[in-house]
């Protein structure tokens, strides 16, 4: 199959949807001659765990047991999709805890997962939503975004099965199906709620608002593309005594980017020891998103992070600026 795809459909990929641990999914890549890509399911619930527990240890654990894959293959990561937020790749105790934290109403649960969208899961809190995307975009893998999450769409837990997260895209605030269709009747009702109805959440308004999640995400994606280390670089996790602080370096050749996240609701001071081989020239790094210069103090960078705040730091700014 792989030979046929490569020969007859160049540019297309075979993507393995195997809900298994990464060491088991590794088999689907073969020697780089079977599947091109494979979903990394266990990363997803651990991002939510990090935000609710204010600890990154579970995320570090799953990354530590993620095997190397052939250079012509890639993991695929996501925050939400058209199915439930699957909890197959967590322990029974962790699944119960996730249900308690994210799906207290039994209507929010289905199979071994949660049938809710990203924004309601994260309390419609822009800080948490942006942080979740920061982690998605900077951890190994090619990120997949689910339609509507870029504008913080809501869900409808009263629809049957998984349909609550498959409601029509809210293109504008028009009364007829929010611009989704001019048909008299469509497959599903548009979300109708005070916080997530099309009068509050729609693409047209989001595009016209510079501060919207839509435009923030566009900026993050544009910035990500400038750094090949995010797409195909290696990852070095940097431990911190404060487990609410996650920090890792993505690197590929001269491109070296430090990511620092605060998964707690509190202000934090984070001191990140930078390994000698990653220290920037002249001991000066630069915040990628704000442009602020950062100086190493005793081989470390010190950050003051607000609740759920994150930083992307170029460790070789002379190359870029």
N, C-alpha and C positions, 0 to 999 in steps of 0.2 A: 504493500500500500504506500509506504513512504517513497519508494522508487518511482511509483506512478505519479504521486503528487508532485514530486520534485521535477519530473520530466514533463508532465502535461499541464501542471498548474503552478508554474513558478511564482513565488510571492505569496502563496497560500500556505497555511500551517495546519498540522494535526495537533489538536489540543486535547490532552487527557483530563477528563473530569473523573478523577479517581479520588473519592473521599477516603483517603488513607493517610497514615503517617508518612512524612517525607522520605524516610528510608525505604518505604515500600513503593512509593511513587517513583523513586529513582529507577526502578526496573523498567518503567515504561519508556525511558529515554534511550534504552539500549546503549550502544556505543556512539550515540549521536546519529544513529541511522534508523530510529523508530519515531516516536513522537517528538515534534519540535518543542512543544511546550506542555506544562502540566500545572494544574491548579495546586497552590500551596494552601490547603484548607485550614490547617491548625493555626496559622498566623492570625487569621481574622478574629476568632473569639478572644484571643489573647490581647489584642488591641483593646477590646471592650473591657476585659478583665483589668488591664492596666489603668484605664480611666476611672473605673468604679472602685478599685482597691487602692489606688495611688501607689502601686508598686509595679516595677517592670521585671521582676524575677521570672515570671512565667513566660514572658516574651523572650527573655534571654535564654531560658531553657530550651524552647523550641528551636531557636536559631542555632543553638549549640549542637543539636542533633540533626540539623539539616545537612545532608551530604553534598559534596561537590557534584556538579553535573557537567556533561560535556560542554565545551565552549560554544558550540553551535545550538545549544538548547537554552531554555529559559523557564523559570517559574512564572506563574501568573497569580497575582494577589488581588484582593478585593475587600471592600467593607460590607457591601450588601449586594444582593442580586434578586432575581425574580422568584427564588424559592425562599424557604425559611432560613433564618440565621442558624445554620446547623451547629449542633453541639455534640456531634458524634465523636469529635476528636478531643474531648475533654473527659475527665473522670466523672463518675457518678456524683460525687460530692460537689465537684465544680459545676456540673450541669444543674444541680439543685440550687446552688448559690446564684448562678446566672439567671435562672427562672425567677428566683426571689427578687433579685436586683433589677432585672430588665423586663420581666413579664409577670407582675404580681396578679394581674387579671388572667384567669385561665383561658379567656378568649384570645389572649396574646400568644398562646403556645400551640404548637402543632408538631406532631411526630416527636423527634428529639431536637426540637429547636424553637425558635421564636419568630413569629410572623409579624414583624414590625419594620418600619423603614428607619433609615439612619437618623433623621432629625428627631423624631419622637423618642427613639432609643436614648439619644443624648440630650434629652430635656430641651430640645430646640435651642441649646446654648451654643452660640457661635464659637466661643472659645474652644469647647470640646470638639465641635465639628471640624474646625480648622486643624486642631491638633491631631485628630484621627487621620485626616488627609495628609498631614505632614508625615506621620509615621508610614502611611501607605506608600507615599511617593519616595521615601528615602530608604526603605528596607529593600532587600533583594527581591527582584521580580519586576515584571511588567504589570503596572496597575490597570485594573478594569474599573470603570465608573458605571454605576447603575443609573439609568435615566431618571431624572427628577431629583436625585440627591444633590446635584449641583445648584439647585435652587431651593433646597431644603423642603421638598414636598413631604406631606404627611401620608398617613395610611388610613384604612378603614377596617378595623378588626371585626366588624359585624358582617362582612362579606364572607362567603364560604371558602373553605380550603385556603389556598395561598393567594387568593384574588385580592386580598386587602392591600398588597404591595404592588398590584398590577393595574392600578387605576389609570385613567387617561392622563397623558401629559398635559400640564396646565400651561398652555402657550400664552394666554392673555386672560383678561378678566371678563371676557364676554359671557353673557348668560347662557348661550348655547354651547354647552360642553367645553367651556374654557378654550375655545379655538381648536380643539382636537379634531372635530368633525362637524360638517354641516348636515349630517344625517339626522333624521328625526329621533331615531333610537340607536343607541350604541351599546357595546357589549357590557359596559360597566358604568355605574354612576361616577361622576367626578367627586373627589373628596369635598365634603361640605362640613366645615367646622370653623370655629372662630379664629383659630390660629393658622390653619393650613388650607383654607378655601382659596379659590383663585383670585378673590379680591385682595388677599394678603400675599399669596405666593403664585407667581407666574413668570414665564421667561421674559416677556416684554419689559416688565418693570425691573427685573433683575439686570437685564442688559443695560438699562438706562441709569442704574444706580452704581456709581464707582465703588461703593463700599460693600456691595452685595457679595454673597458667597460665590455666586457665579463668576464675578470679575476677580475676586481673590483667588479662586481656583485656577482661572485662566492664567493669572500671573505666576502662580506656583508651578503650573505645568510648563509655561514658557521658560521659567528659570531652570527647571529640572532639565530641560532639553539642552541647556548650555553645558551641563556637567555629565560627561559620559560615564563617570563613576557611578552615578545613580542607576544607570541602565544596565551596565555590565561589569561594574567594578567589584572588588572584594569588600568584605566587611570586617572591621575590627571593633569588637565591643570593648568599651572602657568602663570598668566598674566604678561605682561611686558609693561611699558609705551610706548615703541617703538613697534608699531604694525607690523613692518617688522620682528620682532624677535618672533618666535614661540618656546615655551618650554613646555614640558610635561614629566611626570614621568610615566613609566609603572612599575607596581609592582605586585609581587606574592610571598607571604611568604618572604623569605630572599633575593630574587632576586629583585633589585631595580635599574632601569636604567633611567637616565635623558637624554632627547633628546633636543638639542637646534639647531634651524635652522635660517639662515639669508636668507630671501627671496628677498633681495634687491641687486642691482648692486654695492652697496657701502660697504666700510669697516665699521664694526660696533663694538662697545663695548657693551657687554650684561652683565648686573648684574642680576643674577637669585637667588632670595630668596628661600632657601631650607627649607621647613617645618621641624620642630624639629623632627618629627617622621621618617623623611627620611634622616636626617643628618648622614654622614658616621662616623664610629668609628675613634677616634683620629682626626676628622675634615679633613681627607684626602681622597679624591676621586681619581679616575683614569680614564683617557681617554681610552675607550675600543679599539679604532682603532689605536691610536698612542702610547699608553702605558705611556703617560705623567701623572705624579702625579699632582693633583690639590688640593690646600688647601682652606678651607673655611675661608673667611674674614668677620667677623661680621655676621655669619650665611648665607653667600651668596657665590656663585661661580661667578667669573668674567671671561668672555671669550672675546677674540679679534678675530672676525670672518671676513674673507675675503668675497668678493661677492659670494653669493649662497653657502657659506660654512656651514657645519653642524658638530655637535659633538654628540657622544654617550658616556655617562659617567656612570661608575659603581659606585653607591653610597654605595656599600658594598664590596670594593675591597679585604678586608682581606679574605673574603670567597673564592674569585676566585683566588687570586694570593699568 
